[in-house]
Amino acid sequence: MTISMELIKKVRQATGAGINDVKKALEETNGNEPAAVDYLRKQGQKIAAKKNDRLAKEGVITSLKQNNRVAIVALACETDFVALNADFLKAGEEMAGQLLKSGEENFGAWAQDKIQNELIVKIGENIKLAHFAVITGEVIGVYVHSDRKLAAAVVLSGGSEELAKEVALQITAMDPAYLKPEDVPEAELDKEKEIYLEQLKKEGKPAEIIDKILAGKIRKYYSEVCLLKQPYIKDEKISIEKLLGDVKVEKFIRFSL
């Protein structure tokens, strides 16, 4: 049967699939437009299954703020060529909007359906929903790095959005694992102490000063893994704790691709 270019264009617009794929789909479905779209979506699911083991290390992180809520979505793909594609960027933005609308509980299934039935058909790479979150609070700061592969959000008990954004920038750059020393698991801290003690013994440090040196090493460790103890990246003479003053950090997240 003859497939008109007008019908091919309509199916392409609906799916984003290539001309040859669209023609095959229409031929397989005797020119039935809805059936052809379903056919291509099924092919997209097959593509997803075939490519699922391929690494998706590129991608984009998008964020959208509405009143006191921020949605962040990390969408991963295989190549930077696709990550920079306008359609891929738009998909990430649409997902952030949907996440704000639906909330975290209902978002995952919706996103997976969109990835399999639309994005993989259209783009042809292994695409994955890497991370997503909605963060809510009185004062929210968000920072997305220029390459869109790193992002952070923080909720403060007070202060300003400008201050919150500075803290989000700090989190993006320095990747703290914890907010404060009290949050570090005891087992992890004991392991660090054990390593430091072994190092000091091998260095032959006198027993009477080992405790003092160990305390200094633990303080250094806290300044690396705890946000409040980290030196502020724009002025290392002060810590984030001093930068914040009386303002408290209620929550923070960091995503990377």
C-alpha positions as CSV (number, residue, x, y, z in Angstrom):
1,M,0.0,0.0,0.0
2,T,1.0,3.6,-0.5
3,I,1.8,5.6,2.6
4,S,1.2,9.4,2.2
5,M,3.9,11.9,3.3
6,E,1.2,13.7,5.3
7,L,0.5,10.6,7.3
8,I,4.2,10.0,7.8
9,K,4.6,13.5,9.1
10,K,1.7,13.2,11.5
11,V,3.2,10.0,13.0
12,R,6.6,11.5,13.2
13,Q,5.3,14.6,15.0
14,A,3.5,12.3,17.5
15,T,6.5,10.1,18.2
16,G,9.7,11.8,17.0
17,A,10.7,8.5,15.2
18,G,12.7,8.5,12.0
19,I,11.1,8.4,8.6
20,N,12.1,4.8,7.8
21,D,10.8,3.6,11.2
22,V,7.5,5.5,10.7
23,K,7.1,4.0,7.2
24,K,7.7,0.5,8.5
25,A,5.2,1.0,11.4
26,L,2.5,2.3,9.0
27,E,3.1,-0.6,6.6
28,E,2.9,-3.1,9.5
29,T,-0.4,-1.6,10.6
30,N,-1.9,-1.0,7.2
31,G,-1.8,2.8,7.5
32,N,-3.6,2.9,10.8
33,E,-2.2,6.0,12.6
34,P,-3.0,5.1,16.2
35,A,-1.8,1.5,15.7
36,A,1.4,2.8,14.1
37,V,2.1,5.0,17.1
38,D,1.5,2.0,19.4
39,Y,3.8,-0.1,17.2
40,L,6.6,2.5,17.6
41,R,6.0,2.8,21.3
42,K,6.4,-1.0,21.6
43,Q,9.6,-0.7,19.5
44,G,10.7,1.9,22.0
45,Q,10.2,-0.5,24.8
46,K,12.3,-3.1,23.0
47,I,15.0,-0.5,22.4
48,A,14.9,0.3,26.1
49,A,15.4,-3.4,27.0
50,K,18.2,-3.8,24.5
51,K,20.1,-0.7,25.6
52,N,19.4,-1.0,29.3
53,D,22.9,-2.4,30.0
54,R,24.6,0.5,28.1
55,L,26.0,3.2,30.4
56,A,24.1,6.4,30.7
57,K,26.7,8.8,32.2
58,E,25.7,12.0,30.4
59,G,22.5,14.0,30.9
60,V,21.0,17.1,32.4
61,I,19.7,18.2,35.8
62,T,16.7,20.6,35.7
63,S,14.9,22.4,38.5
64,L,11.7,24.3,38.8
65,K,10.6,26.5,41.7
66,Q,7.0,27.3,42.6
67,N,6.3,29.3,45.7
68,N,7.9,27.3,48.6
69,R,8.6,24.1,46.6
70,V,11.4,23.1,44.2
71,A,11.5,20.1,42.0
72,I,14.8,18.7,40.8
73,V,15.1,16.0,38.1
74,A,18.3,14.3,36.8
75,L,17.8,12.7,33.4
76,A,20.6,10.5,32.2
77,C,21.6,9.6,28.6
78,E,24.5,7.9,26.8
79,T,26.1,10.9,25.0
80,D,26.7,14.5,25.5
81,F,25.4,15.1,22.0
82,V,21.9,14.0,23.2
83,A,22.4,15.8,26.6
84,L,22.7,19.1,24.7
85,N,19.8,18.4,22.3
86,A,16.9,20.8,22.7
87,D,14.3,18.1,22.8
88,F,16.2,16.3,25.7
89,L,16.5,19.6,27.6
90,K,12.8,20.3,27.1
91,A,11.9,16.8,28.3
92,G,13.9,17.4,31.6
93,E,12.0,20.7,32.1
94,E,8.7,19.0,31.5
95,M,9.6,16.3,34.0
96,A,10.4,18.9,36.6
97,G,7.0,20.5,36.0
98,Q,5.2,17.2,36.3
99,L,7.1,16.4,39.5
100,L,5.9,19.6,41.1
101,K,2.4,18.8,39.9
102,S,2.1,15.2,40.9
103,G,4.5,14.9,43.8
104,E,7.2,12.3,44.3
105,E,4.9,9.3,45.0
106,N,3.2,9.4,41.6
107,F,6.1,10.7,39.5
108,G,8.3,7.7,39.0
109,A,5.8,5.6,37.0
110,W,4.8,8.6,34.9
111,A,8.4,9.4,34.1
112,Q,9.3,5.8,33.2
113,D,6.3,5.6,30.8
114,K,7.4,8.8,29.2
115,I,11.0,7.6,28.8
116,Q,10.1,4.3,27.2
117,N,7.1,5.4,25.1
118,E,8.4,8.8,23.9
119,L,12.0,9.6,24.6
120,I,13.7,6.4,23.6
121,V,11.5,6.2,20.4
122,K,12.5,9.7,19.6
123,I,16.1,9.8,20.6
124,G,17.2,6.1,20.4
125,E,19.6,6.0,23.4
126,N,19.5,4.4,26.7
127,I,17.7,7.1,28.9
128,K,17.2,6.8,32.6
129,L,15.6,8.7,35.4
130,A,18.7,9.1,37.6
131,H,17.4,11.1,40.5
132,F,14.4,13.2,41.5
133,A,13.2,15.1,44.5
134,V,10.8,17.8,45.7
135,I,12.1,20.0,48.4
136,T,9.9,22.3,50.5
137,G,10.6,25.0,53.0
138,E,10.6,28.6,54.1
139,V,13.8,29.7,52.4
140,I,15.1,27.6,49.5
141,G,18.3,27.9,47.6
142,V,19.1,26.0,44.4
143,Y,22.2,25.9,42.4
144,V,22.6,24.0,39.1
145,H,26.2,24.0,37.7
146,S,26.8,25.3,34.2
147,D,27.3,21.8,32.7
148,R,23.9,20.7,34.2
149,K,25.5,17.6,35.7
150,L,25.7,18.8,39.3
151,A,23.0,20.5,41.4
152,A,22.1,21.1,45.0
153,A,19.2,22.5,47.0
154,V,19.0,23.6,50.6
155,V,16.3,24.7,53.0
156,L,17.1,27.3,55.6
157,S,15.1,28.3,58.7
158,G,15.6,32.0,57.8
159,G,18.0,34.3,56.0
160,S,17.6,35.0,52.4
161,E,17.4,33.2,49.1
162,E,20.7,34.7,48.2
163,L,22.3,33.1,51.3
164,A,20.6,29.8,50.6
165,K,21.9,29.8,47.0
166,E,25.4,30.4,48.4
167,V,25.1,27.3,50.6
168,A,23.7,25.3,47.7
169,L,26.8,26.4,45.7
170,Q,29.0,25.1,48.5
171,I,27.2,21.8,48.6
172,T,27.5,21.4,44.8
173,A,31.2,22.1,45.0
174,M,32.3,20.3,48.2
175,D,29.8,17.4,48.4
176,P,29.3,17.2,52.1
177,A,28.0,13.8,53.3
178,Y,26.6,15.2,56.6
179,L,25.3,18.4,58.0
180,K,27.1,18.4,61.4
181,P,29.6,16.1,63.3
182,E,26.8,14.6,65.4
183,D,25.4,13.1,62.2
184,V,28.5,11.1,61.4
185,P,27.8,7.4,62.2
186,E,29.8,6.1,65.1
187,A,31.1,3.2,63.1
188,E,32.4,5.5,60.4
189,L,34.1,7.7,62.9
190,D,35.7,4.8,64.7
191,K,37.1,3.5,61.4
192,E,38.7,6.9,60.7
193,K,40.2,7.0,64.2
194,E,41.6,3.5,63.7
195,I,43.2,4.6,60.4
196,Y,44.7,7.7,61.9
197,L,46.1,5.8,65.0
198,E,47.7,3.3,62.7
199,Q,49.3,6.1,60.7
200,L,50.6,7.8,63.8
201,K,52.1,4.6,65.2
202,K,53.9,4.0,61.9
203,E,55.2,7.5,62.0
204,G,56.6,6.9,65.5
205,K,54.8,9.7,67.2
206,P,55.2,9.9,71.0
207,A,52.3,8.3,72.9
208,E,51.8,11.5,75.0
209,I,50.9,13.6,71.9
210,I,49.0,11.1,69.9
211,D,45.6,12.1,71.4
212,K,46.2,15.7,70.6
213,I,47.2,14.9,67.0
214,L,44.3,12.6,66.7
215,A,41.8,15.3,67.8
216,G,43.3,17.6,65.1
217,K,42.8,15.0,62.4
218,I,39.2,14.4,63.4
219,R,38.5,18.1,63.2
220,K,40.0,18.1,59.7
221,Y,37.8,15.1,58.8
222,Y,34.7,17.0,60.0
223,S,35.7,20.0,57.9
224,E,35.7,17.8,54.9
225,V,32.5,15.7,55.3
226,C,30.2,18.0,57.4
227,L,28.6,21.0,55.7
228,L,28.6,23.3,58.7
229,K,32.3,22.7,59.4
230,Q,33.5,23.2,55.8
231,P,35.4,26.3,55.0
232,Y,33.3,28.6,52.8
233,I,34.6,28.3,49.3
234,K,34.5,32.0,48.7
235,D,36.3,32.8,52.0
236,E,38.2,30.0,53.6
237,K,38.8,32.0,56.7
238,I,35.2,31.4,57.8
239,S,33.1,28.2,58.0
240,I,29.6,27.7,56.7
241,E,28.5,27.6,60.3
242,K,29.8,31.1,60.8
243,L,28.5,32.3,57.4
244,L,25.0,31.2,58.5
245,G,25.1,32.7,62.0
246,D,21.7,32.0,63.7
247,V,20.2,30.6,60.5
248,K,19.7,26.8,60.6
249,V,20.0,24.3,57.7
250,E,16.9,22.2,57.8
251,K,17.6,20.0,54.8
252,F,19.9,19.7,51.8
253,I,20.3,17.4,48.7
254,R,22.9,17.0,46.0
255,F,22.6,15.3,42.7
256,S,25.3,14.4,40.2
257,L,25.5,12.7,36.8
